[in-house]
Amino acid sequence: MRYVSTRGDMPPQRFTDILLGGLAPDGGLVVPEHLPAIDESTLARWRDLPYADLAFVLLRLYCDDVPDADLHALVRRAYTAETFGSDEIVPVRTLEPELHLLRLSNGPTLAFKDVAMQLLGHLFEYVLARDGRSLNILGATSGDTGSAAEYAMRGRRGVRVFMLSPAGRMSPFQTAQMFSLRDANIHNIAVDGVFDDCQDLVKAVSGDLPFKARHAIGTVNSINWARVVAQVVYYFRAFFAVTGREPRPVSFAVPSGNFGNVLAGHIARRMGLPVRRLVVATNENDVLDEFFRTGRYRPRGTAQTYATSSPSMDISKASNFERLIWDLLDRDGGRTAELWRRLETVGEFDLGGTAAFARVADFGFVSGASSHALRVQTIRELDHRHGVVIDTHTADGLAVAQRWREPGVPMICLETALPAKFAETIREAIGREPERPAAYADIEHRTQRFVRMPADLALLKRYIATHAPAAPGPG
Ligand SMILES: *Cc1c(COP(=O)(O)O)cnc(C)c1O
């Protein structure tokens, strides 16, 4: 498998060459040159594989420069009942005939990002050890992404994490989740400021290329290709779980923000998984819904990015979206680059009425937006009808999914977080506290470990330099 850039200007590379990187050198995103095709007989053979083995047979198609025995061992270490709460790893719960919940949120941080991140932790450790390198992951978080990264990288050899968060602005649960980690390779930095201040600091450090190289600074943001491909696995798993021995097309509904999760569904479909619809669900931040309805892609400014009760979907632009556009444009890097130049100059582009936009329907995409009132109502109704409590993001997905159900086609709604993380809205919806997994009962009372820092670039650099002494780089 060879990887290229969506903007067409990167010499092909192998999987382990692109694993630790961010953007392609030409500013595009890394994509596989072609997608492996899975035929019906292969699907039939994979049907009964345990999760880790299914992950192995799928991932080996993309990570083909990692020896099979090593990859299999890594995957088995990542996907255990101990980490994910059950042997199924991602159990399916049937709500009513033809309506299912794919439970992706039983990992250590109670959100779906764990599924990919846990594997990433093992992959990073493996490749760094192989190459005798180390990596210092620098990130900014307002909650979910940071904790998933920390729980994936804790204790991993060769990796340190420096995670900036806005002091006092995360929920007590999220704060406790991150700050109660005691691992020596995890550095929580509470910055006096808001999330944007944290992000600006990360950008400033990464923009200092000599510093970045000297201290082997990297990231684990949502454009990491390995994260996307790890997510492809659960679309296959859910299809098998729901259709049993008589395969028929299914639809998926995906609460979306940076377009990483539903992109994995698109890739599964392009590989041959019988998927009818991919329902892209947004909250009030509806930049994706607007595109799928009209062809117009119009990233928003901070002033038009709303803080909602499904905060992990509060995005202004969708960082993985370029991978879909590239596919819609028949993998034409030149045209993709042109559209992103347009985004920089004009601030939007419009594919409405073009052949490229017509492919959106061929690819099965439909969409819809939700709202706070609809989330609350959806959570309440599901609790009344089925005694199941879902989180606010999953509620956006389920609310939009209802508009796109069809007789005879199972609709699988991806659960992206557990309700325990969003207690305030859950109380508003059902008048009681969401259940919390036992392991988290006392999390707010554990000792917290973090450093507090003003939003000051020089101070941050000094902190990193002290805790991540200059290391030999990649070459
Ligand atoms: C990250 C996240 C999303 C959005 O997923 P994308 O891959 O960015 O589209 C949805 N729900 C929850 C709970 C999340 O943490």
The ligand as an SDF file (V2000), in Angstrom:
LIG
                    3D

 15 15  0  0  0  0  0  0  0  0999 V2000
  -14.9330   13.6280   18.3500 C   0  0  0  0  0  0  0  0  0  0  0  0
  -16.3440   13.3850   18.6570 C   0  0  0  0  0  0  0  0  0  0  0  0
  -17.3480   13.4450   17.6560 C   0  0  0  0  0  0  0  0  0  0  0  0
  -17.0490   13.8530   16.2360 C   0  0  0  0  0  0  0  0  0  0  0  0
  -16.3000   12.9040   15.5320 O   0  0  0  0  0  0  0  0  0  0  0  0
  -15.5220   13.3020   14.2030 P   0  0  0  0  0  0  0  0  0  0  0  0
  -14.7070   12.1260   13.8540 O   0  0  0  0  0  0  0  0  0  0  0  0
  -14.6810   14.5020   14.5620 O   0  0  0  0  0  0  0  0  0  0  0  0
  -16.5320   13.6380   13.1720 O   0  0  0  0  0  0  0  0  0  0  0  0
  -18.6490   13.1170   18.0160 C   0  0  0  0  0  0  0  0  0  0  0  0
  -18.9780   12.7860   19.2750 N   0  0  0  0  0  0  0  0  0  0  0  0
  -18.0490   12.7230   20.2550 C   0  0  0  0  0  0  0  0  0  0  0  0
  -18.4850   12.3620   21.6310 C   0  0  0  0  0  0  0  0  0  0  0  0
  -16.7100   13.0180   19.9960 C   0  0  0  0  0  0  0  0  0  0  0  0
  -15.7960   12.9640   20.9780 O   0  0  0  0  0  0  0  0  0  0  0  0
  1  2  1  0
  2  3  1  0
  2 14  2  0
  3  4  1  0
  3 10  2  0
  4  5  1  0
  5  6  1  0
  6  7  2  0
  6  8  1  0
  6  9  1  0
 10 11  1  0
 11 12  2  0
 12 13  1  0
 12 14  1  0
 14 15  1  0
M  END
$$$$
